């Protein structure tokens, strides 16, 4: 019996050795280890073995089975590995072939700039609000300390609708709407579309966007205005950015200023971009005029505040080096795809 | 405003700085310098020479050979200039020097023109005599310069000295941007006062003393102001024995640098005083003033008047006129009349320096279409005290320049001058507003430089008296700005607001819009931006019915032409125009979206603010069809928590869409938008020769259904059972109707249903289509039995049969 087992084992190993495909190995498994296989046959012959010998022989059969199984599995593993490698060799690709991109759309550069500004100020605790694009004279002018005869109200700047209605020329009216809600402190950011009667050309558009900011609280100072806008400039244009405040005039702020940032192309040494000055004008700002506070029922003796207005297109044009404002309203996908 | 620095220095003699320092300091104290230009740019090695001898050139008829004394040395110069003679003193550029321009007066080359010794037709020439054009200027500014020829200095010019200096070109012209509140700075004196304060140097205003004759102005002129509201002050003085001639060189140069062409002494004086004091003046020939009387009154409606430029002007009752006893002789503050203008024969001059209502002047100038230097200044609203100072200055100059004799006295018709404004001074308020710690002493110094007078009243309060020329200073905030400007904006610290913390947030509406952008872009749509105003013709382009309510658009009273004249009531025109632009430029497979308002009036004309409705508009051509667009919309709805199945009503009633390929989009039984294929006729109107699909979602209608709340409902743990059904359906029944039936009858265990086949054609009889659905059932709490599903399926099938649908086995 023992010889028979040895013989079977040797035969199995030989056949395994000779197999050159997985199916053949399977055949070996079936013919030796299967239900009707040789080893099973040996077990069936146990009835002829003396009862005291049976455990020993059983052990012997199991050992043989294990040995054959082990070799067989090893062979299968090897063969599978070889087969996979062969397949992968056949699947080599040229990785330098062109990429297949999913067609994703692109945001308008204005929106990208606007979301960037919003993100910065929301992070500083500002609430984003909106105001109407068609406004009354009061919110666009009068409540902003722009009296009835101010030249800015002249027809050459403002689109009028008739009666008291006009297309807002600035987002500053949202300041008034916000203050009228009667809740202080205020930290507000109001982006939106504004209109001025300028003919369309490379640097003008009758419709453009501003972002208005307003902070009202006790003890707000001009120093706070400077600090806030310096932070903003660093966030938007990079940590190295320097700011410069120049005195200016706006009816609704006093003191007023314009803020320049160090040119983000040349870093301030002067280039074509900043016309050699090293500085780029970015926004207008100032301390909210006491008359404006008073008209919106906020006591200027108790509260102070600052406001600023950013030209969104100016930021977008500068940041992306767009040289013609008309591109922003043409909506040519070859332009839009670049953002 | 352009001014030569030398003119500023006339009042601030201690001012000493480079041009760049001056520009920086002025800008940082609020008088913004836009640009500056050196007048001696590219003028090098140019001296005054005197021509000793002129000989003919041996080989050229048109050339002469000059021996020129350049101060201790004589050089030979060959020239073609026709106007020089022996003894003339001329500007000579020496070998290796530079001139600014060519003799033709064309545009100046960037680096100037270098001059080198050489030979002209074989004769050595060691320099060049210059025309005024070669010196970078013009005969406009140097009227004495000859046409086509060398500039010739007066006889007293010193040979060998700097010719550029002698011409007054060693100077820099600064261009300022003056803010509208600083009326006082539209004058040389105003800017000089700012410069003195900025550089902490003393300011010397001109000393005005008029040596008048024994006459009495009242004997020459009387003045009556009928409309004192429009003319708060009218000052008049008279000069006699006028001798018209050129004004002195120094005056001409200052005017020229300011961009004003010198004309004659009288005109130049009025212009000079306007520049210097910021007070426009007018000079009348008194002999043309009937009755020697001035009346200031409103014009008559429908009147016509000839201004001194010869033009006829239409007048109306809101325009202020200067009149004599018989007729109108000038439009106040804007332009004088042809009938009283100064000629070279003038003997007696009437000077006018007045203060007019700024808004009235601005509006009148606008209606007349005649904006002059004078009206541009008057419209800012002038200080009435300045009028007297200016008229006296003009008389002084008449006298000093030997232009005439000044008659004693002034006719002054004036409403009571307003008291000088007083503002309570509070150092702490100023520091609190600025966030600074500027000492009172430092503030006092700033006030002194600005001529603000600080006094302590009997009760101990400190009060600032504001000079009349600073009309812009009204309250403590204005004073704080003065302190800030001269303390230095750059020295104010940078801090962040302290106090109660606030939460930064984006409102729900904007978050939904952000989501709309995200989804559109995931689906391949790029964001466009369109104008809010458009042409009323778009309604016809979009085939809107004559009585379509969308034709009721808000009209702009003063549009930039008809194409921008109405506020849009529909967002499609912008989208189609943008798609057309892309189509014409041969861009393939274009997908665009836009988020922008339409403006729906509640009534016309407007009585209240219109309804501004944000529209989410999508448009595409090329790859994709109606159902691609539908997919984008549903993707958006799901992303904002609108989990119900939207309804699509093919009767959207949109003329601009294909009648068989349009749908109104419903959600919870509310119409929230529409989509469809653009009508081919509309495509033609936009010159797009391909199929275009659009969708418009009305964001305010969507907002109530949108939410960012999500609730986890569990992942199915029990197996699902699917049943497929195949039907023969009358053609007019929409799959939407079938789905509604399945949804309605499917009960709690209905999980999903999917259309997997739809077919019309040869195997199906006329008027019918074959439709197949796969319906999935699943229970949350148990494994479904066949019987559960069979019962529900029976209900569904009964329902479908009730609709006239046949089931195929």
Interface residues (C-beta under 8 A of the other chain):
Chain A: X103 X104 X105 X106 X107 X108 X110 X111 X115 X118 X121 X122 X123 X124 X125 X126 X127 X128 X129 X130 X132 X133 X134 X135 X136 X148 X149 X151 X154 X155 X159 X160 X161 X162 X163 X165 X167 X185 X187 X193 X195 X197 X199 X200 X206 X207 X215 X217 X218 X219 X220 X221 X222 X223 X224 X226 X227 X228 X230 X231 X244 X245 X246 X247 X248 X249 X254 X255 X256 X257 X287 X289 X290 X304 X328 X329 X330 X331 X332 X333 X334 X336 X337
Chain B: X27 X28 X29 X30 X32 X179 X180 X181 X182 X358 X359 X362 X366 X379 X432 X433 X434 X435 X436 X475 X476 X477 X478 X480 X481 X484 X485 X489 X490 X492 X493 X494 X495 X496 X497 X498 X499 X500 X501 X502 X503 X504 X505 X506 X507 X509 X510 X514 X517 X520 X521 X522 X523 X524 X525 X526 X527 X528 X529 X530 X531 X532 X533 X554 X555 X556 X557 X558 X559 X560 X564 X567 X578 X581 X582 X585 X587 X589 X590 X591 X592 X593 X596 X597 X599 X605 X606 X607 X609 X610 X612
